[in-house]
């Protein structure tokens, strides 16, 4: 092919120059682009037909469902309608409170005081057990129903509902003078022997020439135990007071004092003499 025709010919003509164009390959290559275009158009048309059919059928089915649904109207009776409460109408009064239960009669509690029989006035004599067996103990004497309940079981209407702890027991009375004072086991002679054996003269007091009598006060309780040990009077120093307290705290149990035939706590004073030997 000469140069003038090459510029005007396409790629297929140049490729099949001097070849058999009637064989079929030339024609297939010539019609390739048109076949591809027609295939794309046919495929797209088929897809559009399927999607459009689906949308149309769905729309028609929705219209049928809407037509099948009919509005429901219920009959409303006048007695079923509840009107709002009138704010001007006052609320009904609350029910009256239940009457309180009947309570037992109470007898005023009188704390015991140790006195001789002739010193007790008649109005202060405690009642007999037979007289108060159907009565409760209280802060004052009040009449009531013998078949009632104990007033102590009733809760205060103004209370908080919290159970209060019982008051602490009264402190044991400490006597200064009693009929039978407490005694050291073995008597006075045994007490002096105990002091001579156990008292150690403090080194500081010995070096500084400190001597004298230390007064120790303590309590012998109703069981004979020693407690509340302390010194009274002018302080000597040099460790004398500390030594006297140590010796008293180490004492064995005493024989407790007695008042009106019963053991009581008694305060006891004991002088302990510290003397330097020349």
Secondary structure as UniProt FT lines:
FT   HELIX           3..8
FT   HELIX           11..15
FT   TURN            16..18
FT   HELIX           21..23
FT   HELIX           25..30
FT   HELIX           32..68
FT   HELIX           78..80
FT   TURN            87..88
FT   STRAND          106..108
FT   HELIX           117..119
FT   HELIX           122..124
FT   HELIX           129..132
FT   TURN            133..134
FT   STRAND          136..138
FT   TURN            146..147
FT   HELIX           151..153
FT   TURN            157..158
FT   STRAND          174..175
FT   TURN            185..186
FT   HELIX           188..198
FT   HELIX           203..207
FT   TURN            208..209
FT   STRAND          212..220
FT   TURN            222..223
FT   STRAND          226..232
FT   TURN            238..239
FT   HELIX           240..249
FT   STRAND          257..259
FT   TURN            260..261
FT   STRAND          262..274
//
